Amino acid sequence: MVATQVFDLSGYLAERQAIVEAALDQSLPVVYPETIYESMRYSLMAGGKRLRPILCLATCEMLGGTVEMALPTACALEMIHTMSLIHDDLPAMDNDDYRRGKLTNHKVYGEDIAILAGDGLLTYAFEYIAARTMGVPSDRTLQVIVHLSRAVGAEGLVGGQVVDLESEGKPDVTLETLTWIHRHKTGALLEASVVCGAILAGASAEDQQRLSRYSQDIGLAFQIVDDVLDLTATPEELGKSVGKDVQAQKATYPSFWGIEESKRQAAQLIASAKAELSPYGTRAQPLLAIADYITARTH
């Protein structure tokens, strides 16, 4: 495991973040009607870790592809993620005032425009992949669109959000239901980020399955850490409200396991995720380091 210690993750993330930020900035100019583009940009350009696009780029490169091949899909992933945050923050859903340290979209533009900004980003994401992906056989691009659509729809993110909403305030939510929610609500888009990067590089079915397992494990670990941070971090550290899970009487991993066992379970998932990367040797350094970063993060 010496390789991941030598690897400069913070430098890597900063460099990749800059590439993604520049591409996102160019992807969405403000034209008439300005209000909707400004609202879309307000949330899209609000910072964030850009973890999903970076995972997409890293996986594509690990399997012999290039940043250029994967960049449109990477941008699309962030557009979709941003849509989910805008909609998630609405009064009808999680009713949040702050996101990434700034007022949520509906607090600035109103609920009507916030809903439409999410819709605009979601549809533009697929247009962007189809129109901008270059140097990739069209059947791979088509596979990416199918995989991503499934991850975002009722089979994935939307379905996870529905079961999450239905489970709020229910004292009898099981651990199985909680895990189903997060494998879909959070995990599906993370999984798509990795697998779509692999598809663009021409990955075999076996590689795709292996990377799917890696990303499902880091996705679940990510959520467990999120639940712990909701109890242990400050609003300043997180850039959003804390303690909301307890207020909403939401089932969380610490509510089943306690904080220490939750951390242990997250660490176990990360270990199994990293084991999936063993065939790729040193080429897997970025993905190995990102897996470690998920359990070490403080926001």
KAURVEN-V855846 format. One record per residue. N is the residue number from 1. RES is the residue in one letter. OMEGA is omega in whole degrees, 0 to 359 (none if undefined). D_CENTER is the distance of its C-alpha to the mean C-alpha in whole Angstrom. Layout:
n=[N	N]
res=[RES	RES]
omega=[OMEGA	OMEGA]
d_center=[D_CENTER	D_CENTER]
This chain:
n=[1	2	3	4	5	6	7	8	9	10	11	12	13	14	15	16	17	18	19	20	21	22	23	24	25	26	27	28	29	30	31	32	33	34	35	36	37	38	39	40	41	42	43	44	45	46	47	48	49	50	51	52	53	54	55	56	57	58	59	60	61	62	63	64	65	66	67	68	69	70	71	72	73	74	75	76	77	78	79	80	81	82	83	84	85	86	87	88	89	90	91	92	93	94	95	96	97	98	99	100	101	102	103	104	105	106	107	108	109	110	111	112	113	114	115	116	117	118	119	120	121	122	123	124	125	126	127	128	129	130	131	132	133	134	135	136	137	138	139	140	141	142	143	144	145	146	147	148	149	150	151	152	153	154	155	156	157	158	159	160	161	162	163	164	165	166	167	168	169	170	171	172	173	174	175	176	177	178	179	180	181	182	183	184	185	186	187	188	189	190	191	192	193	194	195	196	197	198	199	200	201	202	203	204	205	206	207	208	209	210	211	212	213	214	215	216	217	218	219	220	221	222	223	224	225	226	227	228	229	230	231	232	233	234	235	236	237	238	239	240	241	242	243	244	245	246	247	248	249	250	251	252	253	254	255	256	257	258	259	260	261	262	263	264	265	266	267	268	269	270	271	272	273	274	275	276	277	278	279	280	281	282	283	284	285	286	287	288	289	290	291	292	293	294	295	296	297	298	299]
res=[M	V	A	T	Q	V	F	D	L	S	G	Y	L	A	E	R	Q	A	I	V	E	A	A	L	D	Q	S	L	P	V	V	Y	P	E	T	I	Y	E	S	M	R	Y	S	L	M	A	G	G	K	R	L	R	P	I	L	C	L	A	T	C	E	M	L	G	G	T	V	E	M	A	L	P	T	A	C	A	L	E	M	I	H	T	M	S	L	I	H	D	D	L	P	A	M	D	N	D	D	Y	R	R	G	K	L	T	N	H	K	V	Y	G	E	D	I	A	I	L	A	G	D	G	L	L	T	Y	A	F	E	Y	I	A	A	R	T	M	G	V	P	S	D	R	T	L	Q	V	I	V	H	L	S	R	A	V	G	A	E	G	L	V	G	G	Q	V	V	D	L	E	S	E	G	K	P	D	V	T	L	E	T	L	T	W	I	H	R	H	K	T	G	A	L	L	E	A	S	V	V	C	G	A	I	L	A	G	A	S	A	E	D	Q	Q	R	L	S	R	Y	S	Q	D	I	G	L	A	F	Q	I	V	D	D	V	L	D	L	T	A	T	P	E	E	L	G	K	S	V	G	K	D	V	Q	A	Q	K	A	T	Y	P	S	F	W	G	I	E	E	S	K	R	Q	A	A	Q	L	I	A	S	A	K	A	E	L	S	P	Y	G	T	R	A	Q	P	L	L	A	I	A	D	Y	I	T	A	R	T	H]
omega=[182	185	184	178	181	183	181	184	184	176	180	181	181	181	181	179	181	178	182	180	181	181	179	181	180	188	191	177	178	176	180	353	190	187	185	179	178	179	178	181	182	181	181	185	185	179	184	187	183	185	183	176	181	176	179	180	183	181	179	180	181	183	173	176	181	175	183	180	190	188	178	178	178	178	180	179	180	176	181	177	180	176	184	178	179	183	179	184	185	179	180	181	183	175	181	179	184	177	181	176	180	175	179	188	183	177	181	189	184	183	183	181	179	178	181	177	176	178	181	180	182	182	180	181	182	174	184	177	185	186	191	183	183	175	180	176	188	179	176	179	179	177	179	181	179	183	182	178	181	181	186	187	184	176	185	187	181	178	178	179	180	181	176	179	181	184	183	176	179	183	187	178	182	176	179	180	179	180	177	179	188	175	180	186	181	189	187	182	174	179	179	180	181	186	178	174	179	181	181	180	179	183	175	177	180	176	180	180	180	182	174	179	177	186	176	179	180	178	180	177	178	182	179	178	176	180	179	181	179	180	191	184	176	177	180	179	186	184	177	181	175	178	183	180	181	179	184	183	179	171	177	179	177	179	175	193	192	187	185	179	177	179	181	179	179	180	179	178	180	179	181	176	182	179	179	185	186	181	189	175	185	179	183	184	180	181	176	182	178	177	178	183	183	180	182	188	178	177	none]
d_center=[26	27	25	22	24	26	23	22	18	18	20	18	15	17	19	15	14	17	17	14	16	19	18	16	19	21	19	20	24	25	28	30	29	27	26	23	22	23	20	18	18	18	15	13	15	15	13	10	9	8	6	5	8	10	9	10	13	14	14	17	19	19	21	23	21	21	18	20	20	16	15	16	13	11	12	11	8	8	10	9	6	9	11	10	10	14	15	14	16	19	22	22	19	18	20	19	21	18	15	14	18	19	20	18	19	21	23	24	24	25	23	25	23	20	20	21	18	16	18	18	15	14	17	18	14	16	20	18	17	21	23	21	21	24	25	24	26	25	25	21	20	21	19	16	17	18	15	12	14	15	11	11	15	17	16	12	10	14	16	14	14	18	19	17	19	22	22	22	26	27	28	28	24	24	22	21	20	18	16	16	15	12	12	11	10	7	8	8	6	5	8	9	7	10	13	13	14	16	18	18	20	22	21	23	23	23	21	18	19	19	15	14	16	14	10	11	13	11	8	11	13	10	11	14	14	12	15	18	17	17	21	22	20	22	20	21	19	16	17	17	19	19	21	20	19	23	24	23	24	21	21	19	19	21	23	24	24	25	23	25	24	20	20	22	20	17	19	20	17	16	20	20	16	18	21	20	20	23	25	23	25	24	22	19	20	16	14	17	17	13	13	16	14	12	15	17	15	17	14]
